Amino acid sequence: MRLSRVSFRYSRRGPWILRDVELTLRSGSVIEVTGRNGAGKSTLLRLLAGFVPPTRGSISERPRVVGYAPDVFPTDQPFTVAAHLAHMARVRGASPAAARTLAGRLNATHLMEQPLGDLSKGSAQKVGLIQALLDPPGLLILDEPFAGLDEQTRTELPVIIGEIAERGGTVVVSDHQNQLREFPGADHWLVADHAVTARTPTATTRTTIIEVLVDPGDADEVEQKLRADGYITRRTT
């Protein structure tokens, strides 16, 4: 999949969110997107998914099946979880059993008969993930997927991401929770100043390691700030 000189703004005279972005997404790759709030991460994900067209430039070779889980799943619908997912499975041509299987993996079986409107943020996030995975995606896009999830689901989701990549799918994740910091072989993109920059170190990339000692209670906040600025972090205790 290729982005060629992609630029985007929400209105004709509005500010540019992204400008002249050139990116290639390899089959089988896992890409973590970082950047400060408001930098354009969610806009980039929506462009990749095909929900909005570029204002300028082009996006080519998008896989036929795209799974997308937004950062906030819309729960203002008059259905139970099971009814909603059954409907989406029919729309996507997926197996009727797929939702139940995924619910088991994501610790969501107990949610199936609940109305969507009664779900907590974390539970709604699980429904969004199941919906995105109903039909095995060639491109999976997850916007802050770990927010509000329980520990079991936080552990299982990277396993599912790895399985999709092994099948040749491409996975793009915006993640302030730092759950993919140790994911083997992941690429890292920084969204800043209307641009998207690959931050993946290679064998020929010169890097300097700076050790930062922080109180354990402040570790998550400090790490999130560093990663939002595009730095690659590794935590030790």
N, C-alpha and C positions, 0 to 999 in steps of 0.2 A: 504494500500500500504506500502511496506516494503523495506528499503535499508539496505543491509547486507554487512558490511565491504567494502563499495564502495570506490574505489580509481580511480583517473583519471589523465592522462596527455596526451598532444596532440601529442607527438611523443615518440618513444621508449626510447630515451635518454633525453627527455625534462624534465623540472622540474615538480614535482607533484603539481597539482592544488588543489586536494582534496585527503585525505588519510583516509582510514578505517572509513568512515562515517556510522553510525548506526542511522537510523531514522524510525519512524512509522508515517504515515499520516492517521489520523482518518477520516472516512466518516463524512461529515458535518462540517469539521473544516476549519477555515480561518487562514492562516499562513503568517505573514509578515516576509520577509527576509531582513536583514540589513547587512552592512559590508562596509569597505572602497572600493574605486574603485580599481579594479584589484584583489580583494580578492577571486573571484571565484563565485560570485552570479549568473551571467548569465550562467556559466558552470553548476552549480547545477540545474538551471531551465531547461536547455537543456537535462540534464540527466533524470530529472523527466519526461519530455515530451517524452522521447524515441528517440530524434533526434541523440544522440550519445550514444554508449554503454559504460558501465564502462570498464576501463582498467583491473580492478580487482573487485571482488565482484559481487553482483547480486541485481537486482531490481525486485520485484515480486508484483503480484496482482494490476498491473496498470489498471485503469478503461478502458473500451472499447473505450469510446469517450473522447478524449483529445482536449481541446481548448487551443491554444497557441498564444499569441500576443507578438511579439518581441519588443525590445525597439526602433528599427528603422524599420518601415514597408517599404518593397521594392516597390518603385513607378516606377521603370524603366520598365514598362510594357505598351504595346500599347492598353490599354482598358480604357473605362470609368469606374467609380466606380460601376455603376449599372451592366455593362456587367461582370466585374470581380466577383462581389458578386453572380450574377446569375450562373456563371460557378462553383464557389466554392460550392454553394448550391446544384447543381446537383452532384458534386463529393462527397459531404458529405451525400447525400440523405436527405437533409433538405427541408422544405417547401419553395416554391418560394417566399412566402409572408414574410418569416422570416427576410430577409434583410431589407425590407421596415419598418417592425415593429420596428426592432432594430435601424434603422436610425432615426426614430421618437423619440425614447427614448433618443438617444445619440446626439440629435440636429444635425443630419447630412443629413436630407432629401434634403437640398439645394445642397449637394455635388454629388448627384447620377449621374448627367449627365456630371460631370466634368472628364476630362482625369486624370488618376492617376498621370501622370508626372507634373500636374499643382498644386498639393496639397501642402499646407504648412505642417510642421511637425505635428502640432496639428490635422489637418484634416486627414492626413495619419494615425495618431494614432487611430482616430475613425474608419477608415476602417479596421485596424488590429483588433480592438476590436470586430467589427461586425462579421468579418470572424471567430474569435475565438468562438463566441457565436451562430453561425448559427444552429448548432445541439446541444441541451442542453448537456453540458459536465459533465461527471462524475469527471473529473479533469480539472480545469481551471488554466492556468499558465500565469501570466501577468508580463512582464518585464518593469518596469518603466511606467505603463500605464497612469499616470496622467500628464506626461510631455506635456506641450503645450495645454492642454484642457481648454475650456471655463468653466466658473463657473457653468453653468447649467449641463454640462456633468460631472464635478467633483462631483456634488451633486448626480447625478443619478447613477453613476457607483458603489458606495458602496451599493446602494439599490439592484442593480442587483447581486452583489456579495453575499449579504445576502440571496437573493432568491435562488441562486444556493446551498448555504450551507443548507438552510432549506429543499431543496429537497434531501439532502444527498450527494451532490457533495462536492469535496474538492477544495479549492481555495488557490493558492500559489502566493504571490505578492511580488516582489521586488519594494520598494517604497521610493525614496529619498524625495518625496514631502510631506511625513508625513500625507497623507490623511486618513490613517487608524489608526491613533494614538488613536482615541476614539472608534474604532470599538468594540462592546461588544463581549467578549469571544475570541478575536483573540489570537493566539499563536505567539511568536516572536522567530525567529532563527537568530543567529549571525554567519556569515561566516568569519573566521579569522584563520590564521596559519594552513591552509590546513584542517581545521575541521569545523563542523557545530554544534553549541551548542544551545540547547533550552534555551530561556531566559524568559520563562513564570513564573511569581511568583505565588505561590500557598499559601494556608492558612498557611502552615508550613514553607514557605520560609522566612528567615530573610532578611529584607531589611532596608535600611536607606534612609530617604528622605533628600536631600540637596536642598535648595532653591537657585536658581541662578537668579539674577536680571540683565536684559540686556536692552539696548535701543530697542524700538519697531522695528526700522529699521534693527537691527542685529538679531532679534529673529529667523527668519527662518534659517539663516546660522548656528547659535549656536546650534539650535535644531537638524539640520541635522548632524552636527559633533558628537553630543552626541549619536544620534541613530545609526550612522555608527559604533560607538564603542560598541554598544550593550546595551546602557542604555535605559530604558523606561522613556519617558518624558510625562508630563502633563502640558499643558500651561494654565495659568490664566492671566487675564488682570486687 
